[in-house]
Amino acid sequence: MRSKTISNPTSRTRINGDIRHPEVRVISADGAQLGIMSSRDAQLMARDAGLDLVEISPNANPPVVKIIDWGKYQYQRMKEQSRAKKNAKSSELKQIRLGLKIGENDLNIKIRKTLELLEGGDRVKIMIVFRGREMAHKEIGTDLMNKIIEKLGPDVLVDGKSQMSGRNLTFMVRHK
């Protein structure tokens, strides 16, 4: 059997003697509601069962506590957090580069790849690279940009304005 108070410096979850509320709502180890009682009585019940009294919801009125094994509770919480972290898809920023003199078929391949990335939940930065004397004809780059946006379709939104930085015309697209 455990001591009256288990200190837990890594978490803010209060257990056993750390629970200082005068009244608490108690849930048994099998999930049954035992009702509202004094925290002292709840601690005695937990000690008699050979388990710990763990504060589940401290902001409730009265706070909710559960009679459970502390190690088992920590393990379940850690598993839930890792499962939630695994399921959370972070949106990444991918980049597609193409030249001003790109052929029609090559452009279609780049657009298909961009659509695949957008379907995967990523944002895509499209960069049109100007080489040599192409810098004198920036309007050809904006025409190519408009052509790309048109081919991507109505489900794709352009984030912000296009920017000319150095020899590159860049713009961002994302899925609606």
C-alpha positions in Angstrom: 0.0 0.0 0.0 1.2 3.5 -0.8 1.9 6.3 1.6 -0.7 9.0 2.2 0.8 11.5 -0.2 2.6 10.9 -3.5 4.4 13.9 -4.7 4.1 14.6 -8.4 6.5 17.4 -9.5 6.1 16.8 -13.2 2.4 17.2 -13.4 -0.2 19.5 -11.9 -2.6 16.6 -11.2 -3.2 16.4 -7.4 -3.4 13.0 -5.7 -4.3 11.8 -2.3 -3.3 14.3 0.4 -2.6 17.1 -2.1 -6.4 17.4 -2.7 -7.5 20.2 -0.3 -11.1 20.8 -1.4 -13.7 20.5 1.4 -16.1 18.5 -0.9 -15.4 16.5 -4.0 -17.5 14.4 -6.5 -16.1 10.9 -6.3 -16.0 8.3 -9.1 -15.1 4.7 -8.2 -12.4 2.6 -9.9 -15.1 0.9 -12.1 -16.5 4.3 -13.2 -19.6 4.4 -11.0 -20.6 7.7 -9.4 -20.3 7.6 -5.7 -21.7 11.1 -5.2 -20.4 14.2 -3.4 -18.6 13.7 -0.1 -15.8 15.3 2.0 -12.3 14.8 0.5 -11.2 13.2 3.8 -13.9 10.5 3.4 -12.9 10.0 -0.2 -9.2 9.6 0.8 -10.2 7.0 3.4 -12.2 5.1 0.8 -9.3 5.1 -1.6 -6.8 4.0 1.1 -9.2 1.1 2.1 -9.3 0.0 -1.5 -5.5 0.1 -1.8 -5.7 2.7 -4.5 -5.1 6.5 -5.0 -7.5 9.4 -5.1 -6.7 11.3 -8.3 -8.1 14.8 -9.1 -9.6 14.4 -12.6 -11.3 17.7 -13.1 -10.1 20.4 -10.7 -12.2 23.3 -12.3 -15.6 21.6 -11.8 -17.8 22.6 -8.9 -17.2 20.5 -6.8 -13.9 19.1 -8.2 -14.2 15.5 -9.6 -11.8 12.9 -8.2 -11.5 9.2 -9.1 -10.3 6.3 -7.1 -7.7 4.6 -9.3 -4.2 3.3 -9.3 -1.9 6.3 -10.0 0.5 4.4 -12.3 -2.4 3.1 -14.4 -3.9 6.6 -14.7 -0.5 8.1 -15.8 -0.1 5.3 -18.3 -3.5 5.9 -19.8 -3.0 9.6 -20.0 0.4 9.2 -21.7 -1.2 6.8 -24.3 -4.0 9.3 -25.0 -1.5 12.1 -25.5 0.6 10.1 -27.9 -2.4 8.9 -29.8 -3.6 12.5 -30.2 -0.2 13.7 -31.2 0.0 10.9 -33.9 -3.4 11.8 -35.3 -2.7 15.5 -35.5 -1.5 16.4 -39.0 0.6 19.4 -39.2 0.4 21.5 -42.3 3.7 21.8 -43.9 4.9 24.3 -46.5 6.1 22.6 -49.7 7.8 24.3 -52.6 7.5 23.9 -56.4 10.0 25.6 -58.6 9.6 26.2 -62.3 11.2 28.2 -65.1 9.6 30.8 -67.3 10.1 28.7 -70.5 8.4 25.6 -69.1 6.7 23.3 -71.6 3.0 22.6 -71.5 3.4 19.0 -70.5 6.0 19.8 -67.8 3.6 22.5 -66.5 0.8 19.9 -66.3 3.0 17.6 -64.3 3.9 20.4 -61.8 0.3 21.3 -61.4 -0.7 17.6 -60.8 2.1 17.4 -58.1 0.9 20.7 -56.6 -2.7 19.3 -56.4 -1.4 16.1 -54.7 0.4 18.2 -52.1 -2.7 20.3 -51.5 -4.9 17.2 -51.1 -2.4 16.0 -48.4 -3.2 19.2 -46.4 0.0 21.0 -47.2 0.4 24.6 -48.3 2.5 25.1 -51.5 4.8 27.9 -52.4 5.2 28.2 -56.1 8.3 29.9 -57.4 8.8 31.0 -60.9 12.5 31.5 -61.6 13.7 34.2 -64.1 17.0 33.6 -65.8 19.2 36.1 -67.7 17.2 38.6 -69.8 13.9 37.1 -68.7 13.9 39.8 -65.9 13.0 42.4 -68.6 9.7 40.6 -69.2 8.1 40.2 -65.8 4.7 40.3 -67.4 5.3 36.9 -68.9 5.9 35.6 -65.4 2.6 37.1 -64.2 0.8 35.5 -67.2 2.3 32.1 -66.3 1.2 32.6 -62.6 -2.4 33.4 -63.7 -2.3 30.4 -66.0 -1.2 28.1 -63.1 -3.9 29.5 -60.8 -6.5 29.0 -63.4 -5.4 25.3 -64.0 -5.3 24.6 -60.3 -9.1 25.1 -60.2 -11.7 26.7 -58.0 -10.8 24.6 -54.9 -7.5 26.3 -54.5 -7.0 29.7 -52.8 -4.0 32.0 -53.3 -2.6 33.2 -49.9 -1.6 36.8 -50.0 -0.1 38.6 -53.0 2.6 37.4 -55.4 6.0 38.7 -54.6 9.0 39.5 -56.7 12.1 38.8 -54.7 15.3 38.9 -56.6 15.0 36.7 -59.7 11.9 34.8 -58.3 8.2 35.4 -58.5 6.6 33.6 -55.6 3.1 33.0 -54.5 1.4 30.6 -52.0 -1.6 28.4 -52.6 -3.7 26.3 -50.2 -6.8 24.1 -50.4 -10.1 25.7 -49.5 
